[in-house]
Amino acid sequence: MRRQHIGVLFGGVLLLVVAMGISRFAFTPILPFMRNDEGVTFEAAGYLASSNYIGYFIGALGAGFVNRSKKGFLIINILLNILSILIMGLTHSFWLWIILRLIAGVTAGYIFVLTSSIIMDYLASHSLSRWSGFLFSGIGLGIAVSGLLVPFIESSYSWEGTWISLGLLSALLFVTTIVLWRQITVHDSVKIEKSKETRIFQGLMPWLVLAYGLEGLGYIITGTFLVDIIYNIESLRVYASYSWVVVGIAAAPAAPLWMAMISKFSTVKLLSAAYILQVIGIVLPVFSQTAWSVLLSAFLFGFTFVGIVSLSTAYARELFPKQSGTVVSILTTVYALGQIIGPIFASSFEAYFNSYKAPLTFAGSAVIFALALLLFGRWFSDKRQLSRKTELTNL
């Protein structure tokens, strides 16, 4: 791979560090400090999380309609995203937090879909699609960075200073990407004529979409409340901030590793393995509240959720190579829809049962159902395809 290609790919990685690792997921390790200092309840935290995910849903859906000036539109969203991070540290108004988390979500949705589409198309045009998994390592890298920096910055500058510092870091990463992308040309999307072959909801795709939506619902409960759950177990409080670092460390190399295994195993088999491992990671703290169990839970969570994202988006693009923006937008939209519902259910279950075990059990059940849908969809679509071949043979 030439230096220019590496620079373009690395620029995309940095944008996902900002939009996903910092803007979206830094909220997780900062939340315990906001709850302590500002008295934010578990229920209020759920509303803040859902506000962000509603925004992400809107952004992911809207990004599917951006066919022109993608680069310029992306830059505008990155600037707004960075501002939403900075202002979080400048206000104590709960309703302003709700608005800021909504803005962060909308812009993150646009950034994720547009960056994924731009980079995947760029790599494909240079016969480098096998490197696409590295793009999603930006999610894990961002999580690891936020996990390492949050407790360090908070100890000196409180949670307010943490948001501001992460905003300044995001601005630096954005400037770096602008430099790396100075020579990249992003072409407008080519309008695809509608036909039976270009109809997206056919074959395995509908089942992949449904499973991905349930994955969004299940994984986000752990993604939002993992650190807070550990922090509120007195004997494990010291491991709370480390758990998020473990998530990031596991997530950073996950996408390239999962993508590399496609040459040996089918994508559906790899997705099945990732779903199973994620369920184990989600429910582990329900059965065991020891240091090793919560850190293993964090590791499995980080390793699998990024793997599922990269495998699902790459597989969808493989099914519809000329409609990358549309398929990534559809997947990300249903994923975001699941993320809106997840924290609300989690907060309700925790309030009703007065235990974090209830929302984790619900999350694990959702991911199991996602796996069941995916496997049924594989069987059903294969059966229909075989039936059509038999009909054609008999003609």
Buried (B, 14 or more C-beta within 10 A) or exposed (E): EEEEBEBBBBBBBBBBBBBBBBBBBBBBBBBBBBBEEEEBEBBBBBBBBBBBBBBBBBBBBBBBEBEEEBEEBBBEBBEBBBBBBBBBBEBEEEEEBBBBBBBBBBBBBBBBBBBBBBBBBBBBEBEBBBBBBBBBBBBBBBBBBBBBBBBEBBEEBBBBBBBBBBBEBBBEBBEBBEEBBEEBEBEEBEEEEEEEEEEBEBBBBBBBBBBBBBBBBBBBBBBBBBBBBBBBBEEBEEBBBBBBBBBBBBBBBBBBBBBEBBEEEEBBEBBBBBBBBBBBBBBBBBEEBBBEBBBBBBBBBBBBBBBBBBBBBBBBBEBBEBBBBBBBBBBBBBBBBBBBBBBBBBBBBBBEEEEBBBBBBBBBBBBBBBBEBBBEBBEBBEEEEEEEEEEEEEE
